[in-house]
Amino acid sequence: MNEITITIDGRTVQTQEGEYILNAARANGIFIPAICYLTRCSPTLACRICLVEADGKQVYACNAKAKQGMEITTTTPNIESERRAIMEVYDVNHPLECGVCDQSGECELQNYTLEMGVDEQTYAIKDTHKPAQDWGLIHYDPALCIMCERCITVCKDMIGDAALSTVARGSDPIEAAFKESMPKDAYAMWNKLNKSLISPNAGDTLDCTNCGECTSVCPVGALVSSDYQYTSNAWEHKQIPATCAHCSAGCQLSYDIKHTSVENPEHKIYRVKNEWNYVSLCGAGRYGYDFENKNVTKDPAAFEAAIAAFKQADTIAFTSTITNEEALILQRLKEKFGYRLINEEARAFKSFLNAYSALSGTSLYGGDLGEVHASDFVVSIGSALKTDNPNARFAMNNALSMNKGAGLYFHPINDPVIAGMSKSVTQFNHAPMMEEAALYLILDLFGDKAAMPSSVSEYLAGFHSTKTVTVEETVDEKVTETVVKKVLNEETGVEEEVSEEVTKTVKKKVSKEVEVDENALFALLNAPAGFSDTLTKYMAKKERFSLMVGPDLYTHPNAANCARLVALIEKYTQFSVTMIPNLSNTLGVAMICDLDSERGSYTIGYNTAGNFTLSALGGGDLDMPALNQQEGTLTNIDKRVNPTNAALAFGGYVLNDIANALGLSSKYTVDYTAQLPVDAGFKATCFDALPNHYTNSGEEVRGYRLDIKTVTVSTDESVTAFDANKAINERVVYLANPVLQFSPFTAASHQLQENGGLYVSKTFMESNGWNEGDRVNVKTARGELSLNVIADGKIEGDITYLPTFDTGINSEALFDGYRFACVSIQKV
């Protein structure tokens, strides 16, 4: 895009050619009212109050694009009249319940009514009864709805569920006389408001992934969290800026807290909020907020037992749901006492990064989710996107919907959520162990064969062969026909028949034999029929390419080769590469800690099993704080080191107390923030100096980005052949989680409590004659579990999966590192 200069209210501003006027104004701190428009989404023109004058013509700022030299006026007498009339219409029959409405104090209808100076009502119409509806986690009150359609827009353009739409509400028509007496935009908006309601596409139920983003963007109190409704007033809350602790997206959010009750002054989290114009939350981030370790006090005896255990231990095992500062404390303890540090998922990710770096020459991958949002061709390999990292799924959907993009999704599990994003996305439901083939296919389809090593290009050429096929095509053919016409004989006055030859062009189908390229990788990956033609259509006018790779690759038996292929794709194609870390701080742990592969004889477990257990989940030998009770930093998928703050108090000991007792010396845990390893890309910046906000232009100003270091590049760019015979074509089980669950911490929250089991598609359950709740024995080569059957409407096909969020099920014991395992399942 080219940078251009425009003038807004006499002020010269710079923007990008084709940018919406509204966004250009916002980026430069110029106010234009708008209710319906959402940054990152398509305009709906539902509210129409963003009227401006551009080069003498009235346009809608949310929909009109900036052009070089354009002169814009945001307010004229006519525009003021239109805006005021629109706000009067919005206030017609709107319930006067501000005193108890959950949005009161944050309500855009209140704000704009005051902004436009509406102090009397010119218009009136008979109202209709609109009963409130319960959609599970979400409550909808259509009487409060102003039909701005932001909920529909964000669900479609950002989230990808497209679960909401407008329906007729059966109201009385507006009197025809208003059409002549009202400003035209106000009349048009009123017609729409009076005719429509919001409704789930699935009927009375909301069939979606329950992100709750619709409640976040709702400008009034029509859509609210069912759990939050009527529990608090917005102005009573104290907002604690933080980083979501549940997955590697590391989304910015704020915990809204206040006292628990009149009797109990302890702070309680009432809800989570997000900067919805710039970041979207999944349901785990929005509803899984109360996972704190409650009612903990300092127990000196338990603390002394912990110190004794550390003095006895030779191993510390831990998960990646810890801060960077805690990871550094563990590394310092390792350096001081020689502990083995065990974190299998972070070690696998670190090994993958190292193998990638050997060919890429950089310490970290080059892409991020911002680049995915901006792309028009997105590929995902090795990740169940909607559960591994929902914001990666949102980014892919946004690229498809907003950039007229296309995408390829490689995964053994068929995902209807991905399929529903766009007609321009193709799923490859390949067999497990074929992830390497998918990487080879991307290198083959998009790589510069002349630039890449000859051994690689020759290997790729081996997948190609030619075959002769018969095809039909339509050709033009000239045909001469004898046509008999009747012509009037002017002398006799009698019609006579006259023959003449006429040549015309006709379409004719002919068959011919042609040689076509046959790519064996298509068959190995179960490519849909006609994929070559589909890809040709997808590629039209595509300019920005993103590849996301995920956790299925990190524990793949040939993970090192997968990593090398990813590096070659980044080097020899146009793709920007983004890796999806497994857990909230997997990337941070991998960059900070020297990790080991085997435990010793005595293990301290931090949020995982050990001979002595430190636990933020309760039930361990010594209680520790959860991430909503800590200050510190987390390193997210975008390689950004983001600050998080304690929303709730913790009365017990923290890891820093143990470290100090063992000879390290630091007053606060966040004193380690400035000591994070610079050679790994961190900066020597103290915690209190870290920013945590977005600008009006959408620029993310949170913490800082890791520096990407240059590393020694191997001159050997060879990759190994994959063995197609190792594809797992038997029944398999997958190690994954359902939507909204990531770990025992999400399961601890009161809105997301769930018991684990064997998750299956509805068709799989029906084909086996099972019912939800039936008991089955699940057996792999490593062990057996007896579990209840749970239907998951968000997957399709024969693959089942086992979760990790339920501590009562030791699912990992059935797997040998790789996320897929051959399985036999028998009903009890």
VENURTA-V977134 format. One line per field, one symbol per residue. ss: DSSP state (H for helix, E for strand, - for the rest). phi: phi as a letter, one per 20 degrees, with the letter a starting at -180 (. if undefined). A space follows every 10 residues. Layout:
ss=???
phi=???
//
This chain:
ss=--EEEEEE-- EEEEEE---E HHHHHHH--- ---------- ---------- EEEE--EEEE ----E----- EEE---HHHH HHHHHHHHHH H--------- -------HHH HHHHH----- ---------- --EEE--EEE ---------H HHHHHHHHH- ---EEEEE-- ------HHHH H--HHHHHHH HHHHHEEEEE --E------- --HHHHH--- --EEE----- ---HHH-EEE EEE------- -EEEEEEEE- ------EEEE EEE------- --HHHHH--- ---------H HHHHHHHHHH HH--EEEE-- ---HHHHHHH HHHHHHH--E EE-HHHHHHH HHHHHHHHHH -E------HH HHHH--EEEE E---HHHH-H HHHHHHHHHH HH---EEEEE ---E-HHHH- ----EEEE-- -E--HHHHHH HHHHHH---- ---HHHHHHH H--EEEEEEE EEEEEEEEEE EEEEEEEE-- ----EEEEEE EEEEEEEEEE EEEEEEEEEH HHHH------ HHHHHHHH-- ----EEEEE- HHHH----HH HHHHHHHHHH HH--EEEEE- -----HHHHH HH-------- --EEEE---- -EEEE----- -EE---HHH- -EEEE----E EEEE------ ----HHHHHH H-------HH HHHHH--HHH ------HHH- -EEE-----E EE-EE----E ---------- ---HHH-E-- -EEEE----- ---HHHHH-- -------EEE -HHHHHH--- ----EEEEEE --EEEEEEEE E----E---E EE-------- HHHH-----E EE-EEEE-
phi=.efcdcdcln decdbegnff ggfffgfdmd ecfadeecgm cffdlfemee gcddlndfce ffdeefcgmf dcdebcgfff fffffffffg efmfgecgfd ffegnceffg fffffemfcb dedbbfecfc ffcddnfcdd dffefdlfmf fffffeeden elecbecfdm efffgffffe eegfffffff gfgfeccebf fenedeebel fmffffeffc dfdcfgfegm dadgfefded fbcgeebffl ffbceecaff afedfffcee adcbeffcbd deffffdede dfeeldcfdg ffffffffff fefcbcdbde ecefffffgf fffffedmge ddbfffffff ffgfffffdf ncfcfeebff ffgeecbccc cnbegfdfag fffgffffff eedlecbccd afefdfffff fafdcdedee fgnefgffff fffffdeeff efgfffffff ffedbdbece cdcecececd cedececfef femdfceceb ecdbdcecec dbececfddf fgffdlffgm fgfffgfgfg meccdcdddc fgefdggdgf fgffffffff edcefedcee ffdgcgffff eededddcfe ebdeddmbfa fcdeceenne ebfcfffedc erccddgemd edfccfecfc ededgfffff feofbbfcgf ffgfdgfffe ofdedfgfee fbbdefenfe dclbegfeee cfeffedfce fedffegede fccdebcfgn dcagffffff edgbefreec fffffffeme cgnfecedcc fdrbcdceec edfdccoeed bdedfeffce fgfeddnffd bfbdccff
//
